[in-house]
Amino acid sequence: MTKRTVVIIGATGCQGGSVVTELLQYPEIYHIRALTRDSVKPAAQALAAREAIAAAFTGANIIYALTDFWQKQSITAEVKQGKDIADAAATTTTLQHLIWSALPDPVSLSEGQFLNVHHWKGKSLVTEYIQTNKPELWAKTTTVLFSNYFENCLTDPDRYLPTKDEAGYYNLMFPHSTKTLLPNVAIADTCKLVHIILQAGPTYFTKTIAFWAQALSEAEKLAELGEYYNVPTHYHPVSTSEFQKILMNRDGMSDEIAQDFTEQLMIFEKCGNVYERDEFVQAREIPGLTLQTWSEFIHQHKLLN
Ligand SMILES: NC(=O)c1ccc[n+]([C@@H]2O[C@H](COP(=O)([O-])OP(=O)(O)OC[C@H]3O[C@@H](n4cnc5c(N)ncnc54)[C@H](OP(=O)(O)O)[C@@H]3O)[C@@H](O)[C@H]2O)c1
């Protein structure tokens, strides 16, 4: 069998790292080219340039592509990153499959209620760009909509894990009611999804996959965590303005980014679990794909002291 060359953007991060680890297990099928953009080295910095991306894609049969909003916290920069990737992928004559990591259009999903979720909107504009301006590339593209990572608890514990008060209660604050369901996934499972997508040939070309394992409220996640560690918990639903202030004071977000982050959460409060809509292929229903649950995640990681 001829090996397929897979180029992975974001290979040093959560999604790309998981894909690299999985595909390395099949050296007879895949040849891996992991791209990194070490900002210290000028040569690697050039990855930002379109020509450099095209050069990195030379000979690629498969591309796993993502953009990182949080690096520059700018929708303009993220859309440029994404369009540069799409332009370069479109000129890669050897390309058989593009897997594009995205988020849905917050404006259309919420029927215009949420206009400031820039880190979703930018990615959705890139998806639209590929679909509208690069039809040949779109014909071999699978779009994956990522959901809330369980691993956010590990990378960002101040925001996602409860804090213990003097009375021994573990407290968590989010701008959600106790019943608001959010789609969640273990990002370590990205590898399983990508492996199945690649094995499935053209099955998922032009499809958008909603990648989530469990719809859970933050209150439920907290309660389960408390039960596992046998500690009392208290979930505090706070107002959106209070939550934005917390993001600014505790996490150092700007006003605009705190609003972006809060509005993203409020989409689920006001519109329900939008990832569950029929327009998306549901990862949970893909044959052979078993995704980690919150309960399993809690058992595998030390989350509370
Ligand atoms: N956390 C969540 O719950 C969640 C949910 C849905 C979607 N997302 C999205 O996931 C994306 C980040 O992916 P991740 O979580 O896998 O990343 P991550 O672990 O935060 O690491 C960032 C990755 O992006 C790469 N990167 C940074 N700037 C880049 C650029 N200009 N061009 C190409 N690659 C660049 C970095 O690579 P080098 O530094 O090595 O170059 C690194 O591998 C964000 O856009 C975020 O909006 C996150």
Ligand as a Chemical Component Dictionary entry (heavy atoms), coordinates in Angstrom:
data_LIG
# 
_chem_comp.id                   LIG 
_chem_comp.type                 NON-POLYMER 
_chem_comp.pdbx_formal_charge   0 
_chem_comp.three_letter_code    LIG 
# 
loop_
_chem_comp_atom.comp_id 
_chem_comp_atom.atom_id 
_chem_comp_atom.alt_atom_id 
_chem_comp_atom.type_symbol 
_chem_comp_atom.charge 
_chem_comp_atom.model_Cartn_x 
_chem_comp_atom.model_Cartn_y 
_chem_comp_atom.model_Cartn_z 
_chem_comp_atom.pdbx_ordinal 
LIG N1  N1  N 0  -10.592 24.802 24.554 1  
LIG C1  C1  C 0  -11.770 24.486 24.042 2  
LIG O1  O1  O 0  -12.681 24.030 24.766 3  
LIG C2  C2  C 0  -12.003 24.669 22.564 4  
LIG C3  C3  C 0  -13.227 24.219 22.045 5  
LIG C4  C4  C 0  -13.476 24.364 20.681 6  
LIG C5  C5  C 0  -12.512 24.938 19.864 7  
LIG N2  N2  N 1  -11.320 25.374 20.395 8  
LIG C6  C6  C 0  -10.350 26.000 19.458 9  
LIG O2  O2  O 0  -9.160  25.250 19.378 10 
LIG C7  C7  C 0  -8.145  26.085 18.791 11 
LIG C8  C8  C 0  -6.819  25.738 19.406 12 
LIG O3  O3  O 0  -6.547  24.372 19.205 13 
LIG P1  P1  P 0  -5.864  23.496 20.341 14 
LIG O4  O4  O 0  -6.742  23.536 21.558 15 
LIG O5  O5  O -1 -5.494  22.206 19.763 16 
LIG O6  O6  O 0  -4.553  24.346 20.571 17 
LIG P2  P2  P 0  -3.631  24.586 21.851 18 
LIG O7  O7  O 0  -3.432  23.326 22.586 19 
LIG O8  O8  O 0  -4.127  25.786 22.568 20 
LIG O9  O9  O 0  -2.268  24.994 21.103 21 
LIG C9  C9  C 0  -2.281  25.965 20.073 22 
LIG C10 C10 C 0  -1.783  25.303 18.791 23 
LIG O10 O10 O 0  -2.013  26.189 17.694 24 
LIG C11 C11 C 0  -0.800  26.331 16.953 25 
LIG N3  N3  N 0  -0.762  27.683 16.353 26 
LIG C12 C12 C 0  -0.681  28.839 17.001 27 
LIG N4  N4  N 0  -0.686  29.873 16.116 28 
LIG C13 C13 C 0  -0.775  29.326 14.894 29 
LIG C14 C14 C 0  -0.790  29.858 13.577 30 
LIG N5  N5  N 0  -0.693  31.172 13.349 31 
LIG N6  N6  N 0  -0.899  29.019 12.550 32 
LIG C15 C15 C 0  -0.972  27.698 12.786 33 
LIG N7  N7  N 0  -0.936  27.139 14.004 34 
LIG C16 C16 C 0  -0.840  27.939 15.041 35 
LIG C17 C17 C 0  0.293   26.103 17.963 36 
LIG O11 O11 O 0  1.413   25.612 17.287 37 
LIG P3  P3  P 0  2.907   26.153 17.445 38 
LIG O12 O12 O 0  2.939   27.158 18.547 39 
LIG O13 O13 O 0  3.744   24.944 17.715 40 
LIG O14 O14 O 0  3.190   26.711 16.111 41 
LIG C18 C18 C 0  -0.296  25.023 18.874 42 
LIG O15 O15 O 0  -0.048  23.740 18.353 43 
LIG C19 C19 C 0  -8.561  27.532 19.091 44 
LIG O16 O16 O 0  -8.765  28.232 17.885 45 
LIG C20 C20 C 0  -9.872  27.377 19.888 46 
LIG O17 O17 O 0  -10.810 28.397 19.565 47 
LIG C21 C21 C 0  -11.036 25.223 21.710 48 
# 
loop_
_chem_comp_bond.comp_id 
_chem_comp_bond.atom_id_1 
_chem_comp_bond.atom_id_2 
_chem_comp_bond.value_order 
_chem_comp_bond.pdbx_ordinal 
LIG N1  C1  SING 1  
LIG C1  O1  DOUB 2  
LIG C1  C2  SING 3  
LIG C2  C3  SING 4  
LIG C2  C21 DOUB 5  
LIG C3  C4  DOUB 6  
LIG C4  C5  SING 7  
LIG C5  N2  DOUB 8  
LIG N2  C6  SING 9  
LIG N2  C21 SING 10 
LIG C6  O2  SING 11 
LIG C6  C20 SING 12 
LIG O2  C7  SING 13 
LIG C7  C8  SING 14 
LIG C7  C19 SING 15 
LIG C8  O3  SING 16 
LIG O3  P1  SING 17 
LIG P1  O4  DOUB 18 
LIG P1  O5  SING 19 
LIG P1  O6  SING 20 
LIG O6  P2  SING 21 
LIG P2  O7  DOUB 22 
LIG P2  O8  SING 23 
LIG P2  O9  SING 24 
LIG O9  C9  SING 25 
LIG C9  C10 SING 26 
LIG C10 O10 SING 27 
LIG C10 C18 SING 28 
LIG O10 C11 SING 29 
LIG C11 N3  SING 30 
LIG C11 C17 SING 31 
LIG N3  C12 SING 32 
LIG N3  C16 SING 33 
LIG C12 N4  DOUB 34 
LIG N4  C13 SING 35 
LIG C13 C14 SING 36 
LIG C13 C16 DOUB 37 
LIG C14 N5  SING 38 
LIG C14 N6  DOUB 39 
LIG N6  C15 SING 40 
LIG C15 N7  DOUB 41 
LIG N7  C16 SING 42 
LIG C17 O11 SING 43 
LIG C17 C18 SING 44 
LIG O11 P3  SING 45 
LIG P3  O12 DOUB 46 
LIG P3  O13 SING 47 
LIG P3  O14 SING 48 
LIG C18 O15 SING 49 
LIG C19 O16 SING 50 
LIG C19 C20 SING 51 
LIG C20 O17 SING 52 
# 
